[in-house]
Amino acid sequence: MTIALLGTGLLGRAIVERLQSVGHTVTVYNRTATKALPLQASGITVVMRPEQAMAQADCVVLMLADAAAIRTVLLTQASLAVLRGKTVIQMGTIAQEESLALLGRNRASRQIVLRGAGAGKPY
């Protein structure tokens, strides 16, 4: 499976490395590109624009910091243009209401949005 992972912080990086170790092709994007660049040494493709990561992916995993980051990265015209019909797994720490709002916006684009087990704040 070809996977795009957006957000390569501590948990995102660990997930990317594990996905690659079990044979998936992974492309990553991070808003601060220098944080993702070390992954290239492991053979992981790092791109400078989120739509570049998503364009060839079967599945998109979001490990972004908050709802504002998700909106900034995912809801641009360029990103929406490549997301049609893709599965999006939202694993960032955002409130349930924010996840539901994201789901509503993405249904219009015919995306499948799943909320990962690690998603959401504990309140």
C-alpha positions as CSV (number, residue, x, y, z in Angstrom):
1,M,0.0,0.0,0.0
2,T,1.2,3.5,-0.7
3,I,0.7,5.8,2.3
4,A,1.1,9.6,2.7
5,L,1.7,10.7,6.3
6,L,1.3,14.3,7.1
7,G,3.1,15.4,10.3
8,T,6.4,13.8,11.3
9,G,6.6,14.7,15.0
10,L,7.6,12.1,17.5
11,L,4.6,9.8,17.0
12,G,4.4,10.5,13.2
13,R,8.0,9.6,12.7
14,A,7.6,6.3,14.6
15,I,4.5,5.4,12.6
16,V,6.3,6.2,9.3
17,E,9.3,4.1,10.2
18,R,7.0,1.1,11.2
19,L,4.9,1.4,8.1
20,Q,8.0,1.3,5.9
21,S,9.5,-1.6,7.9
22,V,6.5,-3.8,7.1
23,G,6.7,-3.1,3.4
24,H,4.5,-0.1,2.7
25,T,5.7,2.7,0.4
26,V,5.5,5.9,2.5
27,T,5.8,9.6,1.5
28,V,5.8,12.2,4.2
29,Y,5.1,15.9,4.4
30,N,5.9,18.1,7.4
31,R,5.1,21.8,7.7
32,T,8.6,22.3,9.0
33,A,10.5,20.4,6.3
34,T,13.8,20.2,8.1
35,K,12.1,17.9,10.7
36,A,11.2,15.4,8.0
37,L,14.4,15.4,6.1
38,P,16.3,12.9,8.3
39,L,13.7,10.2,7.2
40,Q,15.3,10.3,3.7
41,A,18.3,8.4,5.1
42,S,15.9,5.5,5.7
43,G,14.6,5.6,2.2
44,I,11.4,7.5,3.0
45,T,10.3,10.0,0.4
46,V,10.0,13.6,1.8
47,V,8.1,16.2,-0.2
48,M,7.7,19.9,0.3
49,R,4.0,20.2,-0.4
50,P,1.2,18.1,1.2
51,E,-0.6,17.5,-2.1
52,Q,2.6,15.9,-3.5
53,A,2.4,13.3,-0.7
54,M,-1.3,12.7,-1.1
55,A,-1.4,12.6,-4.9
56,Q,0.0,9.0,-5.3
57,A,-1.2,7.6,-2.0
58,D,-3.9,5.1,-1.4
59,C,-4.3,6.3,2.1
60,V,-3.5,9.5,3.9
61,V,-2.7,9.5,7.7
62,L,-2.9,12.8,9.5
63,M,-0.6,13.3,12.5
64,L,-1.0,17.0,12.6
65,A,-0.8,19.1,15.8
66,D,-4.4,20.6,15.9
67,A,-7.5,21.4,13.9
68,A,-6.0,24.6,12.5
69,A,-3.0,22.7,11.1
70,I,-5.4,20.1,9.6
71,R,-7.4,22.8,7.9
72,T,-4.3,24.6,6.6
73,V,-2.8,21.4,5.1
74,L,-5.8,19.4,4.1
75,L,-8.5,21.9,3.0
76,T,-6.6,23.8,0.3
77,Q,-7.7,23.7,-3.3
78,A,-4.5,21.8,-4.2
79,S,-5.0,19.2,-1.5
80,L,-8.7,18.7,-2.1
81,A,-8.0,18.2,-5.8
82,V,-5.9,15.1,-5.1
83,L,-8.0,13.7,-2.2
84,R,-11.1,12.6,-4.1
85,G,-11.9,9.0,-3.3
86,K,-9.0,8.5,-0.9
87,T,-9.1,7.2,2.7
88,V,-8.0,9.7,5.3
89,I,-7.2,8.5,8.8
90,Q,-7.2,11.4,11.2
91,M,-5.0,10.7,14.2
92,G,-4.1,14.1,15.4
93,T,-5.2,15.3,18.9
94,I,-8.3,17.3,18.2
95,A,-11.7,17.5,19.8
96,Q,-14.5,15.2,18.7
97,E,-16.4,18.2,17.4
98,E,-13.5,19.2,15.2
99,S,-13.2,15.7,13.9
100,L,-16.9,15.7,13.0
101,A,-16.6,19.0,11.3
102,L,-13.7,17.7,9.3
103,L,-15.7,14.6,8.4
104,G,-18.6,16.8,7.1
105,R,-16.3,18.9,4.9
106,N,-14.6,15.8,3.5
107,R,-17.8,14.0,2.6
108,A,-18.5,16.6,0.0
109,S,-15.2,15.7,-1.6
110,R,-16.1,11.9,-1.5
111,Q,-13.3,11.1,0.9
112,I,-13.5,8.4,3.5
113,V,-12.4,9.8,6.8
114,L,-11.6,7.6,9.7
115,R,-10.8,8.7,13.2
116,G,-7.8,6.8,14.6
117,A,-7.7,5.4,18.1
118,G,-5.2,8.0,19.2
119,A,-7.3,10.9,18.0
120,G,-9.1,13.3,20.3
121,K,-8.6,15.1,23.5
122,P,-9.5,13.4,26.8
123,Y,-12.4,15.8,27.6
